[in-house]
């Protein structure tokens, strides 16, 4: 599991993003998901969460993750 997480993080980094940012965006790619609620323990974490949301995740990331077998293509609806 740790090796898979490292591979996911490496792909994210190649696309100029992070694994936590991708984890926040991923559920939003499923047609049944309308929103994601994130917790924050302090104002600094809230700022980090807002920054992740504002930057977004490149669409190419999802393509590479599905093509490499790291993401089940049926798990999301790529737009």
C-alpha positions as CSV (number, residue, x, y, z in Angstrom):
1,X,0.0,0.0,0.0
2,X,2.8,2.4,0.8
3,X,4.5,1.6,-2.5
4,X,1.3,2.4,-4.3
5,X,0.9,5.7,-2.4
6,X,4.5,6.6,-3.4
7,X,3.7,5.9,-7.1
8,X,0.6,8.0,-6.9
9,X,2.5,10.8,-5.3
10,X,5.2,10.6,-8.0
11,X,2.7,10.9,-10.8
12,X,1.0,13.8,-9.0
13,X,4.4,15.6,-8.7
14,X,5.1,15.1,-12.5
15,X,1.8,16.9,-13.1
16,X,2.7,19.8,-10.7
17,X,0.3,18.8,-8.0
18,X,0.3,16.8,-4.8
19,X,-1.4,13.6,-3.6
20,X,-3.5,15.4,-1.0
21,X,-4.7,17.8,-3.7
22,X,-5.6,14.9,-6.0
23,X,-7.4,13.2,-3.1
24,X,-9.6,16.2,-2.6
25,X,-10.5,16.5,-6.3
26,X,-11.0,12.8,-7.0
27,X,-14.4,12.3,-5.5
28,X,-15.7,15.3,-7.5
29,X,-15.1,13.4,-10.7
30,X,-17.8,10.9,-9.8
31,X,-21.2,11.9,-11.0
32,X,-22.9,11.0,-7.7
33,X,-20.7,13.4,-5.7
34,X,-21.8,17.1,-5.6
35,X,-19.3,18.4,-3.0
36,X,-16.5,17.5,-0.7
37,X,-16.3,18.8,2.8
38,X,-12.9,19.3,4.3
39,X,-12.1,19.7,7.9
40,X,-9.4,22.1,9.2
41,X,-7.9,22.2,12.7
42,X,-6.8,25.9,12.3
43,X,-6.8,28.9,10.0
44,X,-3.5,27.8,8.4
45,X,-5.0,24.4,7.3
46,X,-8.0,26.2,6.0
47,X,-5.8,28.4,3.8
48,X,-3.9,25.2,2.5
49,X,-7.3,23.6,1.6
50,X,-8.5,26.7,-0.2
51,X,-5.2,27.0,-2.1
52,X,-5.4,23.3,-3.2
53,X,-9.0,23.9,-4.4
54,X,-8.0,27.1,-6.3
55,X,-5.0,25.5,-8.0
56,X,-7.0,22.5,-9.1
57,X,-5.6,19.3,-10.6
58,X,-4.6,18.9,-14.3
59,X,-6.9,16.7,-16.3
60,X,-3.9,14.9,-17.7
61,X,-3.2,13.5,-14.2
62,X,-6.3,11.4,-14.2
63,X,-5.5,10.1,-17.7
64,X,-2.0,9.0,-16.6
65,X,-3.3,7.4,-13.4
66,X,-5.9,5.4,-15.3
67,X,-3.5,4.4,-18.1
68,X,-0.9,3.3,-15.5
69,X,-3.5,1.2,-13.6
70,X,-3.3,3.3,-10.5
71,X,-6.9,4.5,-10.8
72,X,-9.8,2.4,-11.9
73,X,-11.3,4.0,-15.0
74,X,-14.8,3.1,-13.8
75,X,-14.4,4.9,-10.6
76,X,-14.7,8.4,-12.1
77,X,-16.3,10.2,-15.0
78,X,-13.5,12.1,-16.7
79,X,-14.8,15.4,-18.2
